[in-house]
Amino acid sequence: MSGDSDVIRLLQQHIPGLLTMETPGSIEKLGQDNDVVYASSSTGEVEQHQKKSWAHLKHYFTSREGWIGDYDYIYLITPNIWPLNRKYKDYEAPFYGLNDEIPILLTLLLGLQHALTMIGSIVSPPLAIAGGAFNFDPTITQYLVSAAFITTGIATAMQVTRVHIAKTPFFIGTGLLSVVGPTFDILPIAFNYTSMRYANGTCPTADDGTQLPCPDAWGAILGSMLCTVWIQIAMSMVPPKKLNKIFPKIVTGSLLLLVGVYLINSGMQNWGGSSNCNGGEGFYAMCPNVAAPKPLPWGDPKLIGLGFSVFVTVIIVEQFGSPLMKSASIILGLAVGCAISGATGYWSRENIDAAPVITFLWVHTFKLSVDGALILPLLIMFICEAVSCMPDILATAEISNVDIEGTQFNSRIQGGILCDGLGSLLSAFGTGLPMVSQAGNNGVISLTGCASRRAGWCASGFLILMGMFGKFGAVFGSMPPSVLGGMQVFLYSTIAVAGIRVLGLIAWTRRNRFILTASLAIGFMDIVQPTWFNQILDYSGSNVSLQGFEQGLNLIVETPFIVAAVIGVFLNLVLPEDASAMDKIVRDASGKPVLEGRRED
């Protein structure tokens, strides 16, 4: 079975004559007549329906069929190694649609599998900003990781559930097994913002120049997020076609490419030992610091080897692992790296032992403020978030075997953008990072053939539990930076590859090549020479408002994906749609370039 119509058909088979389907006009216009079911029955019919429902639930939770079913669980754990994989050489996993009933054990397994798939993308952003931007101590770092798990679980549950806003044509959520997680787009903004604050003295430094924790800077980002996220919420009311016209794939693709390339630098800094100790002095003269169990200079072969163990494990698991292992390759790579680093004495249990067993949001709070320098960059970031999530939702809808065109799909896009905005709003209130829809779990859907929302709800529950278990977050906050860096380089590379994939969908006309060249040129300038704009807007007068405005412009120009998005959108709107003979050049079977219509036989 697949699709909502199958669910309705199943209800009618089990409860003949009891349900009368009615759909309000506003919902019918959106193609949601199969999403909302209204029952009009007499009191006796309702009681009879309730008895059948209770009987069904009793059978579901007490029978072998309800708990285990006929799914081949051995398939999930069979490695891709001959001769173990002979049985499943041509095996096709059964497909479960959005609302199909699946066995309880399979629901738990696949929910855990989706949760494990997301761990890498959940822990990487808070760990990156905690150590590379704000210099937080391990206690705050592990709290931010726990908060990221909790807010991700809540936002994913909202996305999967899909709630209709009464008396409006709008929804919250896609109604797909699409997950929501912390966005990597906040990282360049956080890095550049804290660099500016440490430079102007508004973040503390020690006498020897060592950068100290700067919680007020994170409070400023949280407060500014609460003021700017509303633009993404408002954009969810704009038809997707108009958004695609203003922000085409050439913009979103270059955005992902630049974010990925920019962050690879941050990941490599950790792989070598930590960004703080690369040329550091005093406490950070060695990596990760002089108080570490085995401090070493940045780039020491032993540290490179630790990161390499994670990277290689991910590749080996992808080649030989079972479906369950493949979808959790990132966490398995981290596990191997942690095991090796622990066995060789690079771990310290002090922070893990000190971490609370149970934690939750607001255990640590930050002084909220609004910094004018952050407003423009965050506004542009949230605009980009509203657009960049659309390809991910499309990919999830396609692999879930639902419509990818028409009013119903457009309403899923609208609900997804709104859910991302509300998720970022709730996350900021919970001291967490902004949220965005992700397609990282699509591989799990493809491997297991399960697009059921029940697995999504189960994954949300697992993520919230992981966040509440304080020791779990402390493990990630205490692991050696080199282990984390090996995972980050791989994960950030997938973002760059996603951008290349999106760019591969555009028509390579002369106009598009020009727009892409101009936007990527400035974006790559920021990556290879981050300080090129430092002295252009270097106001030092007494006008605080003007200083804040110029600092905001500096953040825009010095953040690669933001300045590239601004240039790309501007050129896309002003450049004429001119035609060129070059646009008609194709290649024949031998690879020879020819003009279309002049091919030689």
Disulfide bonds with the S-S distance in Angstrom:
Cys203-Cys214 1.91
Cys277-Cys287 1.80
